[in-house]
Amino acid sequence: MIKGAKVPGTSPDHNPSRARRVDAERNRGALIAAARRLFDQRGADVALDEIARAAGVANATLYRHFPTRAELIVAVYAEEVDELGRAGERLGERPDADGALADWLRLFVHHVATKRDLARALPDDQERGAQFTAWHATMHNAAEQLVHRARDAGTVRADVTARDLLALAGAIALTGLPERGLERLLGLIRDGYRTAGDD
């Protein structure tokens, strides 16, 4: 081979291993997105081959990423929790600290109200306990940052904690009320945690 000659089909930027990793990550993301959508529509018992079809991948690809239904459910629920955490970060950049906290609590209520059955479908073992501990920490940290920011802005009472608001919002979510009823109860919570005289 002539020194310096390029091998056909190759380039300095061509990395088959990296391309495979990119494809695998894309397939995993498509599977989680399809599972989230179908779980929301039909519950966690939806057929796995239907999830694979919706994601545009072969059954073998699904099982390579998620050998069991339980592992797919864990991945979907983890994505839901991560989304709540990311929402907290985005809302934390808003100038309206009080409104940001109220909007995140609304998202939290929606999460608890709509993902309860998915959470119940998670495998009941020691690993589940560790996962829930981590997920609860993610949600608590998001709430804590928003509460702290609103308290500094003078719109939340000094004695109100993130744990207080998560407990109240979680209880609201479990009432089974329609959206209008949930909004009314969230408004009552907001009236309770805001500082006296705050409009």
C-alpha positions as CSV (number, residue, x, y, z in Angstrom):
1,M,0.0,0.0,0.0
2,I,1.3,3.5,-0.9
3,K,2.3,5.4,2.2
4,G,-0.4,7.9,3.2
5,A,-3.0,6.4,0.9
6,K,-6.5,6.2,2.2
7,V,-8.2,2.9,2.7
8,P,-11.5,2.9,0.6
9,G,-14.5,3.6,2.7
10,T,-12.6,5.1,5.6
11,S,-11.8,8.6,6.8
12,P,-10.3,10.1,9.9
13,D,-13.8,10.8,11.2
14,H,-15.1,7.3,10.5
15,N,-15.5,5.3,13.6
16,P,-17.7,2.1,13.3
17,S,-17.7,1.6,17.1
18,R,-18.9,5.2,17.7
19,A,-21.6,4.8,14.9
20,R,-22.9,1.7,16.6
21,R,-23.1,3.4,19.9
22,V,-25.0,6.4,18.4
23,D,-27.4,3.9,16.7
24,A,-27.9,2.0,19.9
25,E,-28.6,5.2,21.9
26,R,-31.1,6.4,19.2
27,N,-32.9,3.0,19.3
28,R,-33.0,3.0,23.1
29,G,-34.5,6.5,23.1
30,A,-37.1,5.5,20.5
31,L,-38.1,2.5,22.5
32,I,-38.5,4.6,25.7
33,A,-40.5,7.2,23.8
34,A,-42.8,4.6,22.2
35,A,-43.3,2.8,25.6
36,R,-44.1,6.0,27.4
37,R,-46.8,6.8,24.8
38,L,-48.3,3.4,24.7
39,F,-48.2,3.0,28.5
40,D,-50.0,6.3,28.8
41,Q,-52.7,5.1,26.4
42,R,-53.1,1.4,27.3
43,G,-51.2,0.7,30.5
44,A,-48.0,-1.1,31.3
45,D,-49.3,-4.5,30.0
46,V,-49.2,-3.4,26.3
47,A,-47.4,-6.0,24.2
48,L,-43.7,-5.6,23.8
49,D,-43.7,-6.4,20.1
50,E,-46.2,-3.5,19.6
51,I,-43.7,-1.2,21.4
52,A,-41.0,-2.3,19.1
53,R,-43.1,-1.7,16.0
54,A,-44.1,1.8,17.3
55,A,-40.4,2.5,17.9
56,G,-39.5,1.3,14.4
57,V,-37.1,-1.4,15.6
58,A,-37.0,-5.2,15.5
59,N,-38.1,-7.2,18.5
60,A,-34.5,-8.4,18.9
61,T,-33.4,-4.8,19.3
62,L,-35.9,-4.2,22.1
63,Y,-34.8,-7.3,24.0
64,R,-31.2,-6.4,23.6
65,H,-31.8,-3.1,25.4
66,F,-34.5,-4.3,27.7
67,P,-34.4,-8.1,28.3
68,T,-37.5,-7.9,30.5
69,R,-40.7,-5.8,30.7
70,A,-39.7,-4.7,34.2
71,E,-36.4,-3.1,32.9
72,L,-38.4,-1.2,30.2
73,I,-40.9,0.1,32.8
74,V,-38.0,1.2,35.1
75,A,-36.4,3.1,32.2
76,V,-39.7,4.8,31.3
77,Y,-40.4,5.8,34.9
78,A,-36.9,7.0,35.3
79,E,-37.3,9.2,32.3
80,E,-40.5,10.6,33.7
81,V,-38.8,11.5,37.0
82,D,-35.8,13.0,35.1
83,E,-38.2,15.2,33.1
84,L,-39.6,16.6,36.4
85,G,-36.0,17.4,37.5
86,R,-35.3,19.1,34.2
87,A,-38.5,21.1,34.4
88,G,-37.4,22.3,37.9
89,E,-34.2,23.5,36.5
90,R,-35.9,25.3,33.6
91,L,-38.5,26.9,35.9
92,G,-35.7,27.9,38.3
93,E,-34.5,30.3,35.7
94,R,-37.8,32.2,35.5
95,P,-37.9,35.6,37.1
96,D,-41.3,34.8,38.7
97,A,-40.2,32.5,41.6
98,D,-43.7,32.1,43.0
99,G,-45.2,31.2,39.6
100,A,-42.3,28.8,38.9
101,L,-43.0,26.9,42.1
102,A,-46.8,26.8,41.4
103,D,-46.1,25.5,37.8
104,W,-43.8,22.8,39.1
105,L,-46.2,21.6,41.7
106,R,-48.8,21.4,38.9
107,L,-46.4,19.1,37.0
108,F,-45.8,17.1,40.1
109,V,-49.5,16.6,40.7
110,H,-49.9,15.5,37.0
111,H,-47.0,13.1,37.4
112,V,-48.4,11.4,40.5
113,A,-52.0,11.3,39.2
114,T,-51.1,9.8,35.8
115,K,-48.1,7.6,36.6
116,R,-49.4,5.9,39.7
117,D,-50.2,2.7,37.8
118,L,-46.8,2.7,36.1
119,A,-45.1,3.0,39.5
120,R,-47.2,0.1,40.8
121,A,-46.0,-2.0,37.9
122,L,-42.4,-1.7,38.8
123,P,-40.8,-4.9,40.2
124,D,-41.2,-5.2,43.9
125,D,-37.7,-6.0,45.1
126,Q,-34.7,-4.5,47.0
127,E,-33.6,-2.7,43.8
128,R,-37.0,-1.0,43.6
129,G,-36.5,0.5,47.0
130,A,-33.1,2.0,46.0
131,Q,-34.6,3.3,42.8
132,F,-37.5,5.0,44.5
133,T,-35.1,6.5,47.0
134,A,-33.1,8.1,44.2
135,W,-36.3,9.2,42.3
136,H,-37.7,10.8,45.5
137,A,-34.5,12.6,46.0
138,T,-34.7,14.0,42.4
139,M,-38.2,15.3,43.0
140,H,-37.4,16.6,46.5
141,N,-34.3,18.5,45.2
142,A,-36.3,20.1,42.4
143,A,-39.0,21.2,44.9
144,E,-36.4,22.4,47.4
145,Q,-34.6,24.6,45.0
146,L,-37.9,26.3,43.9
147,V,-39.2,26.7,47.4
148,H,-35.8,28.2,48.6
149,R,-35.9,30.6,45.7
150,A,-39.5,31.6,46.3
151,R,-38.7,32.0,50.0
152,D,-35.8,34.3,49.2
153,A,-38.2,36.3,47.0
154,G,-40.5,36.8,49.9
155,T,-43.4,34.9,48.4
156,V,-43.3,31.7,50.5
157,R,-43.6,31.6,54.3
158,A,-40.4,30.8,56.1
159,D,-41.9,27.8,57.9
160,V,-43.0,26.0,54.7
161,T,-40.7,23.2,53.4
162,A,-40.5,21.3,50.2
163,R,-41.5,18.2,52.0
164,D,-44.7,19.9,53.2
165,L,-45.6,20.9,49.7
166,L,-44.8,17.5,48.1
167,A,-46.9,15.7,50.7
168,L,-49.9,18.1,50.1
169,A,-49.5,18.0,46.3
170,G,-49.2,14.2,46.4
171,A,-52.4,13.9,48.4
172,I,-54.2,16.1,45.9
173,A,-53.1,13.9,43.0
174,L,-54.5,10.8,44.7
175,T,-58.0,12.3,45.0
176,G,-58.9,11.3,41.5
177,L,-60.6,14.6,40.8
178,P,-60.8,16.0,37.3
179,E,-58.3,18.7,36.3
180,R,-60.6,21.6,37.4
181,G,-60.8,20.1,40.9
182,L,-57.1,19.5,41.1
183,E,-56.5,23.1,40.1
184,R,-58.8,24.4,42.8
185,L,-57.0,22.4,45.5
186,L,-53.6,23.6,44.2
187,G,-54.9,27.1,44.5
188,L,-55.8,26.5,48.1
189,I,-52.3,25.1,48.8
190,R,-50.8,28.2,47.2
191,D,-53.0,30.5,49.3
192,G,-51.7,28.6,52.3
193,Y,-47.9,28.7,51.6
194,R,-47.7,32.3,50.4
195,T,-46.6,35.1,52.8
196,A,-49.3,37.3,54.3
197,G,-50.4,40.1,52.0
198,D,-48.7,38.6,48.9
199,D,-50.9,38.9,45.8
